[in-house]
Amino acid sequence: MSGAGAGKRILFVSYDGVLGGPGRSQTIPYLRGYREEGWAVRLLSYEKPEHLGEGGPEEEVAAELRAEGVPWTILPWRRSMLLDFAAGLRAVGRLVEAERPDVLHARSYVPALLCDLAGRRRGARLLFDMRGFWPDERVDGGLWSPSHPLYRLWKRIERRLLRRADGVVVLAEAGARVLREEGLLPPGTPLEVIPCGTDLGRFRPEPGGGPPAGLAPLLGGRIFCFLGATGTWYLLPEMLDFAARAVREDPAASVLFLTEDPAGAIREGLAARGVPPDRSLVARVPHAEVPRWIAPSHAGVFFIRSCRSKKASCPTKLGEFLACGVPVVTGPGVGDVEAVLGAGRAGAVVEGYGEGAFDAARGEILRLRGDPGLAARCRALAESRFDAREGARRFSALCSGMAGR
């Protein structure tokens, strides 16, 4: 290996895990990229108990990591941040003592605090891959109030981590502007904007195998696809309203929900809005199969609450839809999404969540679909903005600069 990180070691710590959708689709390509750039990498991740053991994805992911030359330490996620934190302190401390990493890549806030407290005693540099503004996400998602003691505590921790980090990564230019305008980032701290990466080898306009048999009832029409999470700050009622309006106004339209969330609430919401069962499908599919399900879609749709924390967000599904040649319908105020779709002529941003706005967005998608170059343009936009391999190269370059400081 002869990349920029040749001879250097990274400990990559993730609280989100790699056995679920977003963690797996982003983290593993980044680890692969680090290895290609010459880094020796160790992964430490928390994983949900339901993903571990026989019948889960653990064995498949372990084999994938072995093939990449990445040793993997698993900590079970215990649904208690206090217990998780205690276990993480011990694990990070042991790995730092045993392997002496040059850089600690901390994916979000909990890993960053673990690495700061237990991982820097041997001189390792701290990369605070902060993603979004996590404490504010907890407030905006209704999990904490602004006066909650944990919110105030984590905002203090946020300031500490930003002061002590040797490098910081955010997902969106809008998030970087917040850090600069509010004076949260000390002068001279390296700051990179690296959006959520997409595995472009897996997500492509014509994935291997073609459309799955389970999608056959919806093929031949205009499929509006809703991918991934539907809770917390996702606007599920508005997404269901859009789905119902599309089916009611367009005889060729159908709706597809691909999610790991409970299907009952989605099916009930569709039924309550008059969506016929033969024009909707709610499914949970293996991560490797997702591209085959979404590639035939007329458009991908997601609505996220517009709030402070989402200025720093980059929805993983945005790059995945675009990589499959699928345009996107979404709402305003989320990271750089509006700028990306506008510049790439690759989708529509609704101006509200009423029927008129929905009709206008569907009309814009229909107009874009009249352009035979649309799929190629969406793909090119994904390649230029969301390529996980390019993200990994940028991470590697940042870490190389940090390690040499």
C-alpha positions in Angstrom: 0.0 0.0 0.0 1.4 3.4 -1.0 -1.3 5.9 -0.3 -1.1 9.1 1.7 -1.6 7.2 4.9 1.0 4.5 4.3 2.3 3.2 7.6 -0.3 5.0 9.7 -3.0 3.5 11.8 -6.6 4.6 12.4 -9.1 3.5 15.1 -12.6 4.1 13.7 -15.3 4.3 16.4 -19.0 4.2 15.5 -22.0 4.4 17.9 -24.4 3.8 15.0 -23.0 0.4 14.1 -22.4 -1.1 10.7 -25.1 -3.8 10.7 -28.0 -1.5 10.0 -28.7 0.4 6.7 -26.9 3.8 6.9 -24.0 2.6 9.0 -23.3 -0.2 6.7 -23.8 1.7 3.5 -21.4 4.5 4.5 -18.9 3.2 7.0 -17.7 0.1 5.1 -16.9 2.1 1.9 -14.9 4.6 4.0 -13.0 1.8 5.7 -12.2 0.3 2.3 -11.1 3.7 1.1 -8.8 4.2 4.1 -7.2 0.8 3.3 -6.7 1.7 -0.3 -4.9 4.9 0.8 -2.5 2.8 2.9 -4.0 3.1 6.4 -4.1 0.2 8.8 -7.7 0.4 10.2 -9.4 -1.1 13.3 -13.2 -0.7 13.6 -14.9 -0.5 17.0 -18.7 -0.3 16.7 -21.8 -0.7 18.9 -24.4 -3.0 17.4 -28.0 -3.6 18.3 -28.6 -7.1 19.8 -31.2 -8.0 17.2 -28.5 -7.6 14.5 -26.1 -10.0 16.2 -26.0 -13.8 16.2 -27.5 -16.4 14.0 -29.9 -15.2 11.3 -28.6 -11.6 11.4 -26.2 -9.8 9.1 -23.2 -10.1 11.5 -21.6 -13.0 9.7 -21.9 -11.4 6.2 -20.5 -8.1 7.4 -17.7 -9.8 9.3 -16.7 -11.6 6.1 -16.8 -8.3 4.2 -14.5 -6.6 6.7 -12.1 -9.5 6.8 -11.8 -9.3 3.0 -11.0 -5.6 3.4 -8.4 -6.4 6.0 -10.2 -4.5 8.8 -10.3 -6.2 12.3 -13.6 -5.5 14.0 -14.4 -5.1 17.7 -18.1 -5.2 18.6 -19.7 -3.7 21.7 -23.4 -4.6 22.2 -25.7 -1.6 22.3 -27.5 -1.8 25.7 -30.1 1.0 25.3 -28.3 2.8 28.2 -25.9 5.5 27.3 -24.3 5.3 30.7 -23.5 1.5 30.3 -22.5 2.0 26.7 -20.2 4.8 27.7 -18.5 2.8 30.4 -17.9 -0.1 28.1 -16.6 2.2 25.4 -14.1 3.9 27.7 -12.6 0.5 28.5 -12.6 -0.7 24.9 -11.1 2.4 23.4 -8.5 2.5 26.2 -7.4 -1.1 25.6 -7.2 -0.7 21.8 -5.2 2.5 22.0 -2.7 0.9 24.4 -2.5 -2.3 22.3 -2.4 -0.8 18.8 -1.2 2.9 19.2 -3.3 4.5 16.4 -2.2 7.7 14.9 -5.7 9.0 14.4 -9.0 8.4 16.2 -11.9 8.7 13.7 -14.9 9.4 15.9 -18.2 9.1 14.0 -20.5 11.5 15.9 -20.6 12.8 19.5 -20.5 9.8 21.8 -17.5 8.2 20.0 -15.7 11.6 20.0 -16.1 12.0 23.7 -14.9 8.4 24.2 -11.8 9.0 22.1 -11.1 12.3 23.7 -11.2 10.9 27.2 -9.7 7.4 26.7 -7.9 7.5 23.4 -5.5 10.4 23.3 -3.1 9.4 26.1 -0.7 8.0 23.4 -0.7 11.1 21.3 -3.3 10.1 18.8 -5.1 12.9 16.8 -8.8 13.3 17.1 -11.0 13.6 14.0 -14.5 14.7 15.1 -16.7 13.5 12.3 -19.6 15.3 13.9 -22.1 14.5 11.1 -25.1 16.7 12.1 -25.7 18.7 15.3 -26.7 15.7 17.4 -27.9 17.4 20.6 -30.1 19.7 18.5 -31.4 16.7 16.6 -32.6 15.2 19.9 -34.5 18.5 20.6 -35.9 18.8 17.1 -36.9 15.2 17.2 -38.9 15.8 20.4 -36.7 13.5 22.5 -35.3 16.3 24.7 -36.4 19.8 25.5 -34.0 22.8 25.3 -34.0 22.9 29.1 -33.3 19.2 29.5 -30.1 18.6 31.6 -28.7 16.2 29.0 -29.2 18.8 26.2 -27.3 21.4 28.2 -24.6 18.9 29.1 -24.1 17.7 25.5 -23.9 21.3 24.2 -21.0 21.9 26.6 -19.4 18.7 25.5 -19.9 19.8 21.9 -17.9 23.0 22.6 -15.2 21.0 24.3 -14.9 18.6 21.4 -14.7 21.3 18.8 -12.0 23.0 20.8 -10.0 19.9 21.2 -10.4 18.2 17.8 -7.5 18.1 15.4 -9.9 18.1 12.5 -13.7 18.4 12.0 -16.0 17.0 9.4 -19.6 18.0 8.7 -22.1 16.8 6.1 -23.2 20.1 4.5 -21.9 23.5 3.7 -24.9 24.9 5.5 -23.7 23.2 8.7 -20.2 24.6 8.2 -21.6 28.1 7.9 -23.3 27.6 11.3 -20.0 26.6 12.9 -18.3 29.6 11.5 -21.0 32.2 12.0 -21.6 31.1 15.7 -17.9 31.0 16.4 -18.0 27.4 17.5 -14.9 26.3 15.6 -11.5 27.6 16.8 -9.5 29.4 14.1 -7.1 27.2 12.3 -8.9 23.9 13.0 -9.1 22.0 9.7 -12.8 21.7 8.6 -14.1 19.5 5.7 -17.6 19.2 4.3 -18.0 15.5 3.3 -21.6 14.5 2.5 -23.0 11.1 3.3 -21.3 8.8 0.8 -23.0 6.3 -1.5 -21.4 3.0 -2.7 -21.7 3.8 -6.4 -20.7 0.2 -7.3 -23.8 -1.1 -5.6 -26.3 1.7 -6.3 -26.5 2.2 -10.0 -29.3 2.7 -12.6 -29.3 -0.9 -13.7 -28.3 -3.0 -10.7 -27.5 -6.7 -11.3 -30.5 -9.0 -11.4 -33.0 -6.4 -12.6 -36.2 -5.6 -10.7 -37.1 -8.1 -7.9 -40.1 -10.4 -8.3 -41.8 -8.8 -5.3 -42.0 -5.5 -7.1 -43.8 -7.0 -10.2 -47.3 -5.8 -9.2 -46.2 -2.1 -9.4 -44.0 -2.3 -12.5 -45.2 -0.6 -15.7 -46.5 2.5 -13.9 -45.0 5.5 -12.0 -43.6 4.3 -8.7 -43.1 6.9 -6.0 -40.5 5.3 -3.6 -40.1 6.2 0.1 -36.9 4.8 1.5 -35.6 4.3 5.0 -36.7 5.8 8.3 -40.1 7.3 8.8 -39.9 8.4 12.5 -38.4 11.2 14.7 -37.9 14.2 12.4 -39.3 12.5 9.2 -42.7 13.9 8.3 -44.6 10.6 7.9 -48.2 12.1 7.7 -47.0 14.5 5.0 -45.3 11.6 3.1 -48.5 9.6 3.3 -50.5 12.6 2.1 -48.2 12.9 -0.9 -48.6 9.2 -1.6 -52.4 9.4 -1.4 -52.5 12.5 -3.6 -50.3 10.9 -6.3 -52.4 7.7 -6.4 -55.7 9.7 -6.5 -54.7 12.1 -9.2 -52.6 9.8 -11.4 -54.1 6.4 -12.5 -50.6 5.1 -13.4 -49.1 6.0 -9.9 -48.3 3.6 -7.1 -46.3 3.9 -3.9 -43.5 1.9 -2.4 -42.3 2.2 1.2 -38.9 0.4 1.9 -38.3 0.7 5.6 -37.1 -1.2 8.7 -39.8 0.6 10.7 -43.0 -1.2 11.7 -45.2 -1.6 8.6 -48.5 -1.5 10.4 -48.7 2.3 10.9 -47.7 3.0 7.2 -50.3 0.5 5.9 -53.0 1.9 8.2 -52.1 5.5 7.1 -52.3 4.6 3.4 -55.6 2.8 3.9 -57.1 5.7 5.9 -56.2 8.0 3.0 -57.9 5.7 0.5 -54.9 4.2 -1.2 -56.0 0.8 -2.7 -53.9 -2.2 -1.5 -53.0 -3.1 -5.1 -51.4 0.3 -5.7 -49.1 0.3 -2.7 -46.4 -1.9 -1.2 -44.6 -1.8 2.2 -41.5 -4.0 2.4 -38.4 -4.7 4.3 -35.6 -5.9 2.1 -31.9 -6.8 2.7 -29.6 -3.9 2.3 -27.9 -5.5 -0.7 -31.2 -5.7 -2.5 -32.2 -2.1 -2.0 -30.8 -0.8 -5.4 -32.9 -3.4 -7.3 -36.1 -2.1 -5.6 -35.5 1.6 -6.0 -34.0 1.8 -9.5 -37.4 1.3 -11.4 -38.9 4.2 -9.4 -40.4 7.3 -11.1 -39.1 9.4 -8.2 -37.8 9.0 -4.6 -39.7 11.0 -2.0 -38.7 12.1 1.6 -39.8 15.0 3.8 -37.8 16.0 6.8 -38.7 18.6 9.4 -36.9 21.9 8.7 -35.1 22.9 11.8 -31.7 24.1 13.1 -30.2 20.6 13.4 -31.2 19.6 9.8 -29.1 22.5 8.4 -26.1 20.2 9.0 -27.8 17.1 7.6 -27.3 15.1 4.4 -29.9 12.3 4.0 -28.1 9.1 2.9 -31.1 8.3 0.6 -30.5 11.4 -1.5 -27.2 10.0 -3.0 -28.7 6.5 -3.2 -31.7 7.6 -5.3 -29.5 9.8 -7.6 -27.0 7.0 -8.1 -29.7 4.8 -9.4 -30.8 7.5 -11.8 -33.9 8.4 -9.9 -34.9 12.1 -9.3 -36.1 13.2 -5.9 -39.0 15.1 -4.4 -38.2 16.6 -1.0 -38.9 19.6 1.3 -36.9 22.7 2.1 -34.4 23.5 4.8 -32.3 20.3 5.0 -28.6 20.7 4.5 -27.6 21.4 0.9 -30.4 19.4 -0.6 -32.1 22.3 -2.4 -28.9 23.6 -3.9 -27.8 20.1 -5.1 -31.1 19.3 -6.7 -31.5 22.8 -8.3 -28.0 22.9 -9.7 -28.3 19.3 -11.0 -31.9 19.7 -12.4 -32.5 16.4 -10.6 -35.7 16.8 -8.6 -38.3 19.1 -7.1 -38.5 20.8 -3.7 -42.1 21.3 -2.5 -43.1 24.8 -1.4 -45.5 23.4 1.2 -47.2 20.3 2.2 -50.6 20.9 0.7 -52.2 19.4 -2.4 -51.2 22.2 -4.7 -47.6 21.9 -3.7 -47.7 18.2 -4.2 -49.2 18.5 -7.6 -46.6 21.0 -8.7 -43.8 18.7 -7.5 -45.2 15.8 -9.4 -45.7 18.0 -12.5 -42.0 19.0 -12.3 -40.9 15.4 -12.0 -43.1 14.5 -15.0 -41.4 17.3 -17.0 -38.0 16.1 -16.0 -38.9 12.6 -16.9 -39.5 13.9 -20.5 -35.8 14.5 -20.8 -34.0 11.3 -22.0 -30.8 12.5 -20.3 -32.4 12.6 -16.8 -31.1 9.3 -15.4 -27.6 10.0 -16.6 -27.7 13.5 -15.1 -28.8 12.1 -11.7 -26.0 9.5 -11.9 -23.4 12.1 -12.8 -24.6 14.3 -9.9 -24.2 11.3 -7.5 -20.7 10.7 -8.8 -19.7 14.3 -8.4 -21.2 14.9 -4.9 -21.8 11.6 -3.1 -19.1 9.1 -4.1 -18.1 7.2 -1.0 -14.6 6.5 -2.5 -14.0 10.2 -3.0 -15.2 10.8 0.5 -12.7 8.2 1.8 -9.9 9.9 -0.1 -10.8 13.3 1.5 -10.9 11.7 4.9 -7.5 10.1 4.3 -6.0 13.4 3.2 -7.4 15.2 6.2 -6.1 12.5 8.6 -2.7 12.5 6.9 -2.4 16.2 7.5 -3.5 15.8 11.1 -1.1 12.9 11.8 1.8 15.0 10.4 1.0 18.1 12.6 
